[in-house]
Structure formats: C-alpha cells, structure tokens
Amino acid sequence: MTPKKQPADLLKHLRASDLRAAAKLAANATVGITQIAEGVHRSVLGSMGLPGGKEAGRTRGLTGLVYQSIQGVAQLLGTGAAKVLERLEPLLRAADAAAPETPQREALVAALNGVMGDRLLADNNPLATRMALYCNGQPLNLQTMPMATQVGGRLVLLVHGLCMNHLQWHTTREDQVVDHGATLARELGYTPLTLRYNSGLHTSVNGQALALLLEQLLGHWPVPVTELAIVVHSMGGLVTRSAVHAAQTAGMHWPALLRQLIFLGTPHHGAPLERAGNWVDVILGSTPYSRPFARLGQLRSAGITDLRYGHVLDADWQGRDRFARSPDRRTHLPLPAGVACYTVAATTATKRGTLADRLLGDGLVPLRSALGQHDDPARCLVFAKPAQVIMYRMNHMQLLSSPEVGQQIVQWLRNPSEAHDR
C-alpha cells in the first residue's frame, strides 16, 4: 500500500506568496459561507411572513448585525494576515528563487485558477496565474531571449486546456516519456514553445492576451521566424481561435506566419458537463430554501461557463448573465482562412461499439463537438476528411500521453498539403 504523504512533503511545494494567497482565500471562503447561512436564515424568516433587511437575502436587526460582524471580522483578519505575510515575503524570496517550479505546485495552482481564476485575479491574489510563454522549460523574457544558436525560425506553440499548465505536455505512458513538443523538435526540427495562462478567465480575454504576446515575441525572437504551427488541447483551441481572430482584426503580423493549427479534443460547440453545472444553478434556485446554495454552483469561473457552448468572442458573453439558462447565441466564427486546420477527437468506446457509445466522446467532449459538427449547418466548422481523426478507447487526458496522437501530428505537419485540400 502506498504510504500517505506527510504534511511536510506537501509543504515543500509551497512558496512564501502562497501563504498570503491562502490567507485571502480563507477569509473570502468564510465570508461566502456566512452569506449563504444568512440567506438560508432569511428564507426561513420570509416563509413566516417576517420582514428582511434592506438588501435581498439579508436579515435585519440584531441578527443582521451578527452576520455583518462575522463577515467584517473575517475580512479584517484576512487582510491583516495577508499584510503580515506580505512583509515576510522578502525574507523568503531568496529561497523561493533558488527552488525550481515543482510539477505538483504548478498542477495545484493551475487547477485552482481553472475553477476560480477570474476571482483570484479580481482579488489580486498572488495565486492568480499570469500568461507567459516558455522555451526549454524557462519563461521567455522579451528583453532577454534565448541565444540564436539555441533556437530556430520554425516554431510550434503548445496551448494547454482548462485547469492545466505548460508542464503537463510532458507526460508518461507505461513508464515512457511522451511529449508532443519534443517529438516535433526531434522529427521535424521545430522549436517548441509552451503557453501558461489563467484558464479561469474568459476565453476571449485570454485570446486577446495571447495575440498580443505572440506579436511581441515576433519582434524579439533572435532569428527570423519563418513558420508558426500551434497544437492545442481542449479549451486551448477556443483560446487560440479567439487569438487568431483578435490578431487579424487588429492587423497584427503573426497570423501571416501561422501555417497549421491542430486541435486535440477541443469543445468547439461546448461540453455537456458545463451545461449540467448550469442545470445545478437552475435546480438549486428553484426553492427559497435551496436558493442560497446556488452560490456554490456559481463558484465556477468565467472560463468554465464559456465551455457551455464554446465561446470565443467578447460578444458571446458581454452584457449577459453567464449563469442564466439560455439558448446558444454565439456569433459563428469559422476556422481561420488560409490556415491548415486539423482535429483529433477521442471516444472511450471501441470502434465497433454502439453508435451511442461512440458519439459519447472522450468523457468530457462529445465527438461531434470535437469534430466541429453542429445541427445547424451554418455553424459547422469545416475540416477536410483527411484532416480529422477519431481515436478509439481513449479519454480526454490520454490525448496528451498518446504516442499515436503524437505521430498523427507529425504526419500532418510533415505533409500538410495532403490533408488541407478542402
């Protein structure tokens, strides 16, 4: 039996700033739970015909004062603890700088950002992820680029999905390392770059940030960039489609260098699990006693709610209640013109399984969504037949660790014209 990890083993992955971030999270959690408790209290009083406070869901009189006091103390303690820890950070930064990023910490932070990254950023929490490009495992500094002898002019960018990070392209399968970027470097001579971003933000917000970051990279890369290919997983495909659109709209230069765009399990038309989360909101909000708990369902980030239908533009979400149940009102955005686009969809079913099993998809993304298919022909994303592949007996995460997927990417990038005639 595998021994349980001791607290000391887990603490070694933390940084000084994590302590301050945890203090802020704890204070916010206390405030949130108190608000839910007050909401339930108010619902009970309302059923008895007793008046409430001036604001919806609030109690009045001594009861209201007690709840306000609890929230005020929690915020005060959280702010105070954060300020104390902030003063201690300079004393510990030297140790932080000496310690490399650990995959465990990065995975935890990435998952947290996926779930509530928009709130972390709004609260200026140190755990909020900032977008960055990486080369050879190191963050790219636009003022200090790699040496010209270390890189080439043919770039491939790998963009991760929801709740993930740039390190998770490096995987193992049956004790063998699988890294799609390293495979492309070895077999086709690409220089692989990886992107890290806050997947809890709206996909269009991340898309605009990525568009600007790539334009800046183009002006600082130590050798002339002759070609750019992008390989994306899951939500990363929505972010990248948004980035290409934003760059073309702004007249940026890098889209002219984009030759190929390969999607791995991208929910082009949304994911049912987010819609299930939306149903939780509706069900919890259906009675006055359960309505306060609907806030728990609404913890999920803007990035997650964008997955309901596959939002890629600001217009898809601006001015709308993202938790409200509503039909698909997206503005249709076709695949970028002049770019060879490919898609890999996965299903956990066998090739000879029932049609229903095969259409189910990879456990997170249905086959039709990953293939860009839609009931409305005007909304379909058109991939040429040779530019789409279905992987059987494979789940969403195995797209990253599959050597077969890696070789399919190599084949497409080696002979792009064979699959791009459409």
PyMOL commands that set and color helices and strands:
alter all, ss='L'
color gray80, all
select helices_A, chain A and resi 7-11+16-47+61-98+103-122+148-150+166-169+180-188+203-220+235-249+254-257+272-284+291-297+302-306+314-316+355-360+367-370+377-379+385-387+398-401+403-414+416-420
alter helices_A, ss='H'
color red, helices_A
select strands_A, chain A and resi 132-135+138-139+154-159+170-173+176-179+191-196+227-233+258-264+340-347+388-392
alter strands_A, ss='S'
color yellow, strands_A
deselect
rebuild
show_as cartoon
